[in-house]
Amino acid sequence: PWLHWVVDFTAERSSRELWQLRRDKNVGAWIDLATTSLCNSIGIAAAFFVEARLFALSNIRLGARIVAEEVGGILAGRGVRPQGATATGLVALEWLLVGGGLYFQFVRGTSGPASVLR
């Protein structure tokens, strides 16, 4: 709705012919269709932008959890029960991996097609 207001405001402040063109039934319908399409396109682009970042964030978090659980499984297989300091170390490992993933995905980025920020 705000873009429709901007178009109307601009047409009011411009020449008389443009204002009449805007008020024409056929041309007005095309202008309304164009502004609605533009708003929809901006919304879709914003959704993809946010989704790409949230998808990367969830993959970073899930991947770090899987790695930490597997390290715990390896330690349990060798007779070390993840308790106390070992369990705290696994949590620290998980968050260290999350921090590294965030850094490499969002701060440093990549130059390939899988880059989130470019």
Z-matrix of the N, CA and C atoms (Angstrom, degrees):
N
C 1 1.459
C 2 1.532 1 112.88
N 3 1.341 2 118.31 1 -33.94
C 4 1.466 3 119.05 2 -178.39
C 5 1.523 4 111.24 3 -67.99
N 6 1.338 5 117.45 4 -32.65
C 7 1.460 6 119.37 5 178.96
C 8 1.529 7 110.48 6 -70.06
N 9 1.334 8 117.23 7 -35.80
C 10 1.465 9 120.24 8 174.81
C 11 1.528 10 109.88 9 -62.43
N 12 1.334 11 116.20 10 -39.78
C 13 1.460 12 120.63 11 178.27
C 14 1.529 13 110.37 12 -63.53
N 15 1.326 14 116.74 13 -41.77
C 16 1.472 15 120.72 14 179.49
C 17 1.519 16 110.24 15 -63.27
N 18 1.331 17 117.18 16 -41.82
C 19 1.473 18 120.15 17 179.02
C 20 1.522 19 110.20 18 -64.39
N 21 1.327 20 117.48 19 -44.20
C 22 1.464 21 120.21 20 178.39
C 23 1.525 22 111.56 21 -64.33
N 24 1.323 23 116.68 22 -42.48
C 25 1.461 24 121.15 23 179.74
C 26 1.524 25 110.80 24 -62.11
N 27 1.326 26 116.47 25 -42.81
C 28 1.459 27 121.02 26 179.24
C 29 1.523 28 111.27 27 -66.54
N 30 1.327 29 115.87 28 -41.26
C 31 1.465 30 119.11 29 179.61
C 32 1.523 31 111.23 30 -66.16
N 33 1.332 32 117.83 31 -36.98
C 34 1.462 33 121.36 32 177.80
C 35 1.521 34 111.72 33 -63.18
N 36 1.319 35 117.05 34 -38.76
C 37 1.455 36 121.90 35 -175.36
C 38 1.531 37 112.40 36 -84.84
N 39 1.319 38 117.57 37 -8.46
C 40 1.466 39 119.98 38 -178.52
C 41 1.529 40 109.78 39 -94.15
N 42 1.293 41 115.68 40 -160.76
C 43 1.465 42 120.39 41 -175.69
C 44 1.527 43 111.51 42 -67.33
N 45 1.317 44 114.76 43 160.32
C 46 1.464 45 121.68 44 -179.53
C 47 1.530 46 111.27 45 -62.82
N 48 1.321 47 116.63 46 -36.67
C 49 1.466 48 120.57 47 -178.67
C 50 1.536 49 110.76 48 -65.11
N 51 1.322 50 115.50 49 -41.37
C 52 1.463 51 118.71 50 179.42
C 53 1.527 52 111.02 51 -65.81
N 54 1.335 53 116.26 52 -38.55
C 55 1.464 54 119.72 53 177.93
C 56 1.536 55 110.06 54 -64.37
N 57 1.320 56 117.41 55 -41.04
C 58 1.468 57 120.14 56 177.59
C 59 1.528 58 110.44 57 -65.68
N 60 1.312 59 115.78 58 -38.64
C 61 1.464 60 119.78 59 177.56
C 62 1.521 61 110.43 60 -62.89
N 63 1.316 62 116.92 61 -40.65
C 64 1.467 63 120.92 62 179.05
C 65 1.528 64 110.46 63 -65.34
N 66 1.308 65 118.21 64 -36.03
C 67 1.458 66 122.25 65 -178.86
C 68 1.534 67 112.39 66 -80.89
N 69 1.327 68 118.23 67 -10.80
C 70 1.461 69 120.72 68 176.25
C 71 1.527 70 109.60 69 -63.51
N 72 1.323 71 116.97 70 138.60
C 73 1.465 72 121.71 71 -174.39
C 74 1.530 73 111.78 72 -62.24
N 75 1.307 74 117.83 73 -47.99
C 76 1.469 75 121.24 74 -177.03
C 77 1.529 76 112.14 75 -70.76
N 78 1.321 77 116.16 76 -48.18
C 79 1.463 78 119.83 77 -179.19
C 80 1.522 79 110.20 78 -66.76
N 81 1.329 80 117.29 79 -39.38
C 82 1.458 81 121.22 80 178.27
C 83 1.528 82 112.04 81 -60.41
N 84 1.331 83 116.30 82 -37.50
C 85 1.469 84 119.61 83 177.76
C 86 1.527 85 110.63 84 -65.10
N 87 1.347 86 116.76 85 -40.23
C 88 1.465 87 119.96 86 178.44
C 89 1.528 88 111.61 87 -67.52
N 90 1.326 89 116.28 88 -38.86
C 91 1.464 90 119.44 89 177.62
C 92 1.520 91 110.44 90 -65.89
N 93 1.334 92 117.43 91 -42.59
C 94 1.463 93 120.34 92 177.05
C 95 1.531 94 111.35 93 -62.17
N 96 1.327 95 116.63 94 -40.62
C 97 1.467 96 120.22 95 177.92
C 98 1.530 97 110.78 96 -64.08
N 99 1.322 98 116.87 97 -41.00
C 100 1.473 99 120.48 98 179.98
C 101 1.524 100 111.01 99 -66.26
N 102 1.328 101 118.16 100 -42.93
C 103 1.465 102 119.77 101 -179.96
C 104 1.523 103 111.16 102 -69.10
N 105 1.322 104 117.58 103 -37.86
C 106 1.468 105 120.13 104 176.56
C 107 1.526 106 110.56 105 -64.82
N 108 1.323 107 117.05 106 -41.98
C 109 1.469 108 120.68 107 178.16
C 110 1.522 109 111.19 108 -63.93
N 111 1.319 110 117.43 109 -39.63
C 112 1.458 111 121.30 110 178.02
C 113 1.527 112 110.77 111 -64.29
N 114 1.324 113 117.27 112 -43.84
C 115 1.472 114 120.69 113 177.95
C 116 1.530 115 111.07 114 -62.67
N 117 1.320 116 116.95 115 -42.26
C 118 1.467 117 120.16 116 178.09
C 119 1.524 118 111.56 117 -63.35
N 120 1.318 119 116.41 118 -40.60
C 121 1.464 120 120.30 119 179.39
C 122 1.524 121 111.55 120 -65.57
N 123 1.322 122 116.96 121 -40.46
C 124 1.468 123 120.44 122 177.12
C 125 1.526 124 109.88 123 -63.91
N 126 1.328 125 117.14 124 -41.17
C 127 1.463 126 120.57 125 178.27
C 128 1.519 127 112.84 126 -63.39
N 129 1.311 128 116.93 127 -41.59
C 130 1.466 129 120.99 128 178.45
C 131 1.525 130 110.45 129 -66.36
N 132 1.321 131 116.96 130 -42.29
C 133 1.469 132 119.95 131 178.38
C 134 1.531 133 110.88 132 -62.67
N 135 1.320 134 117.46 133 -41.80
C 136 1.465 135 120.58 134 178.05
C 137 1.525 136 111.03 135 -64.58
N 138 1.328 137 116.83 136 -39.29
C 139 1.466 138 120.15 137 178.86
C 140 1.529 139 110.97 138 -64.45
N 141 1.320 140 117.60 139 -43.20
C 142 1.462 141 120.36 140 177.67
C 143 1.525 142 111.55 141 -64.65
N 144 1.321 143 117.21 142 -38.55
C 145 1.450 144 122.25 143 179.00
C 146 1.528 145 110.36 144 -60.77
N 147 1.320 146 116.22 145 -49.46
C 148 1.471 147 120.84 146 -179.64
C 149 1.523 148 110.63 147 -67.86
N 150 1.333 149 117.33 148 -41.77
C 151 1.459 150 120.74 149 -177.96
C 152 1.523 151 111.86 150 -63.13
N 153 1.316 152 117.70 151 -37.74
C 154 1.468 153 120.44 152 179.81
C 155 1.517 154 110.82 153 -63.65
N 156 1.318 155 116.90 154 -40.22
C 157 1.455 156 119.75 155 179.18
C 158 1.519 157 112.37 156 -71.32
N 159 1.330 158 116.95 157 -42.42
C 160 1.463 159 119.46 158 178.91
C 161 1.525 160 111.97 159 -67.30
N 162 1.333 161 117.17 160 -35.01
C 163 1.456 162 120.72 161 177.39
C 164 1.524 163 110.41 162 -64.40
N 165 1.333 164 116.20 163 -43.73
C 166 1.467 165 119.58 164 177.73
C 167 1.520 166 111.04 165 -64.28
N 168 1.321 167 117.13 166 -41.36
C 169 1.461 168 121.05 167 179.48
C 170 1.532 169 111.40 168 -63.13
N 171 1.320 170 117.37 169 -44.28
C 172 1.473 171 119.47 170 179.79
C 173 1.528 172 111.42 171 -67.33
N 174 1.331 173 117.40 172 -35.52
C 175 1.467 174 119.73 173 177.37
C 176 1.525 175 111.73 174 -68.16
N 177 1.328 176 116.60 175 -37.58
C 178 1.465 177 120.28 176 176.84
C 179 1.519 178 109.54 177 -61.50
N 180 1.317 179 116.67 178 -48.65
C 181 1.473 180 121.84 179 -177.66
C 182 1.522 181 110.95 180 -63.90
N 183 1.313 182 117.64 181 -46.03
C 184 1.462 183 121.48 182 -179.05
C 185 1.525 184 111.40 183 -66.42
N 186 1.326 185 117.23 184 -42.76
C 187 1.460 186 120.32 185 179.04
C 188 1.514 187 112.39 186 -62.90
N 189 1.335 188 117.36 187 -40.10
C 190 1.463 189 120.65 188 178.25
C 191 1.527 190 110.80 189 -64.89
N 192 1.324 191 116.55 190 -40.07
C 193 1.467 192 119.85 191 178.64
C 194 1.529 193 111.04 192 -64.16
N 195 1.330 194 117.13 193 -42.80
C 196 1.465 195 120.69 194 -179.91
C 197 1.524 196 110.67 195 -62.68
N 198 1.333 197 117.06 196 -44.86
C 199 1.463 198 120.32 197 -179.84
C 200 1.525 199 110.55 198 -62.45
N 201 1.331 200 117.41 199 -44.75
C 202 1.463 201 120.60 200 -179.61
C 203 1.538 202 111.00 201 -64.17
N 204 1.318 203 117.89 202 -39.82
C 205 1.470 204 120.62 203 177.44
C 206 1.522 205 111.37 204 -65.71
N 207 1.313 206 117.17 205 -38.17
C 208 1.467 207 119.97 206 178.84
C 209 1.529 208 111.31 207 -68.30
N 210 1.321 209 116.79 208 -38.17
C 211 1.464 210 119.38 209 175.38
C 212 1.525 211 109.40 210 -63.03
N 213 1.334 212 116.80 211 -41.36
C 214 1.465 213 120.28 212 175.23
C 215 1.513 214 112.15 213 -61.72
N 216 1.324 215 117.66 214 -37.89
C 217 1.463 216 121.74 215 176.62
C 218 1.516 217 112.37 216 -66.16
N 219 1.314 218 116.55 217 -40.48
C 220 1.469 219 120.46 218 177.02
C 221 1.521 220 110.13 219 -63.28
N 222 1.337 221 116.25 220 -44.39
C 223 1.468 222 119.64 221 178.35
C 224 1.525 223 111.19 222 -64.03
N 225 1.323 224 117.89 223 -40.39
C 226 1.464 225 120.89 224 178.65
C 227 1.528 226 110.43 225 -65.74
N 228 1.325 227 117.38 226 -35.44
C 229 1.459 228 121.28 227 177.32
C 230 1.517 229 112.48 228 -66.41
N 231 1.313 230 116.90 229 -24.46
C 232 1.472 231 120.97 230 179.11
C 233 1.529 232 111.84 231 -96.35
N 234 1.322 233 115.49 232 8.85
C 235 1.450 234 119.43 233 175.65
C 236 1.510 235 115.42 234 93.06
N 237 1.317 236 118.63 235 4.07
C 238 1.464 237 121.26 236 178.75
C 239 1.528 238 107.71 237 -98.55
N 240 1.320 239 115.70 238 114.43
C 241 1.456 240 119.89 239 178.67
C 242 1.528 241 109.54 240 -80.92
N 243 1.356 242 118.01 241 127.07
C 244 1.469 243 119.20 242 178.35
C 245 1.533 244 111.29 243 -70.19
N 246 1.312 245 117.30 244 86.57
C 247 1.462 246 123.13 245 177.06
C 248 1.514 247 108.55 246 -130.87
N 249 1.308 248 115.83 247 154.32
C 250 1.454 249 120.54 248 175.11
C 251 1.510 250 113.37 249 57.53
N 252 1.324 251 116.20 250 -118.36
C 253 1.460 252 121.77 251 -175.27
C 254 1.527 253 111.42 252 -65.74
N 255 1.347 254 116.70 253 -34.68
C 256 1.463 255 119.39 254 -179.73
C 257 1.523 256 110.46 255 -67.44
N 258 1.340 257 116.47 256 -42.76
C 259 1.464 258 120.14 257 178.31
C 260 1.528 259 110.07 258 -64.92
N 261 1.311 260 117.53 259 -39.78
C 262 1.461 261 121.12 260 177.03
C 263 1.528 262 110.14 261 -64.84
N 264 1.320 263 116.32 262 -38.38
C 265 1.455 264 120.36 263 176.72
C 266 1.513 265 112.15 264 -63.23
N 267 1.342 266 117.45 265 -36.47
C 268 1.466 267 120.56 266 177.99
C 269 1.529 268 111.25 267 -68.65
N 270 1.324 269 116.28 268 -38.54
C 271 1.467 270 119.78 269 176.57
C 272 1.530 271 109.37 270 -65.43
N 273 1.335 272 115.89 271 -42.33
C 274 1.470 273 119.76 272 177.67
C 275 1.528 274 110.81 273 -63.08
N 276 1.325 275 117.06 274 -39.72
C 277 1.464 276 120.94 275 177.46
C 278 1.528 277 110.40 276 -61.99
N 279 1.323 278 115.41 277 -43.92
C 280 1.460 279 119.72 278 179.74
C 281 1.528 280 111.19 279 -59.34
N 282 1.324 281 117.12 280 -47.51
C 283 1.461 282 119.86 281 -178.65
C 284 1.521 283 112.38 282 -72.51
N 285 1.312 284 117.42 283 -27.85
C 286 1.463 285 120.75 284 173.58
C 287 1.532 286 109.89 285 -65.78
N 288 1.319 287 115.73 286 -42.03
C 289 1.464 288 119.73 287 177.00
C 290 1.529 289 111.43 288 -66.13
N 291 1.333 290 116.90 289 -38.19
C 292 1.467 291 120.06 290 176.96
C 293 1.529 292 109.54 291 -62.43
N 294 1.332 293 116.72 292 -45.30
C 295 1.465 294 120.16 293 178.68
C 296 1.515 295 112.45 294 -61.36
N 297 1.329 296 116.00 295 -42.95
C 298 1.464 297 119.32 296 177.41
C 299 1.513 298 112.13 297 -64.33
N 300 1.323 299 116.44 298 -41.88
C 301 1.465 300 119.95 299 178.01
C 302 1.515 301 112.40 300 -63.01
N 303 1.335 302 116.58 301 -41.87
C 304 1.468 303 120.01 302 177.17
C 305 1.525 304 111.14 303 -62.36
N 306 1.324 305 115.44 304 -42.53
C 307 1.462 306 119.16 305 -179.93
C 308 1.526 307 110.88 306 -62.46
N 309 1.335 308 116.15 307 -51.44
C 310 1.461 309 118.64 308 -175.27
C 311 1.528 310 112.36 309 -70.55
N 312 1.320 311 118.32 310 -28.46
C 313 1.461 312 120.00 311 -178.00
C 314 1.528 313 112.16 312 -85.11
N 315 1.331 314 117.15 313 -41.37
C 316 1.460 315 119.41 314 -171.89
C 317 1.526 316 114.27 315 -106.37
N 318 1.327 317 118.00 316 -35.10
C 319 1.463 318 119.55 317 -176.53
C 320 1.522 319 110.58 318 -88.39
N 321 1.315 320 115.43 319 -57.94
C 322 1.461 321 119.27 320 -178.19
C 323 1.518 322 111.00 321 -76.55
N 324 1.313 323 116.52 322 -42.24
C 325 1.460 324 120.59 323 178.43
C 326 1.517 325 111.40 324 72.68
N 327 1.307 326 114.98 325 179.60
C 328 1.455 327 121.95 326 175.67
C 329 1.513 328 108.34 327 -129.60
N 330 1.308 329 115.78 328 162.91
C 331 1.461 330 118.88 329 179.44
C 332 1.525 331 112.09 330 -99.29
N 333 1.315 332 116.29 331 1.16
C 334 1.457 333 120.21 332 -177.58
C 335 1.511 334 112.71 333 -90.46
N 336 1.335 335 116.13 334 -173.94
C 337 1.466 336 119.98 335 -178.78
C 338 1.523 337 112.94 336 -71.18
N 339 1.337 338 118.45 337 -11.54
C 340 1.461 339 121.34 338 -178.83
C 341 1.515 340 111.74 339 -89.62
N 342 1.314 341 119.19 340 5.40
C 343 1.456 342 121.52 341 -177.45
C 344 1.517 343 110.58 342 -66.49
N 345 1.315 344 116.19 343 139.33
C 346 1.456 345 120.28 344 179.40
C 347 1.524 346 111.59 345 -87.82
N 348 1.311 347 117.14 346 -34.54
C 349 1.461 348 120.00 347 -174.80
C 350 1.513 349 114.80 348 -92.36
N 351 1.297 350 118.34 349 -9.62
C 352 1.462 351 119.04 350 -178.07
C 353 1.497 352 111.35 351 -111.41
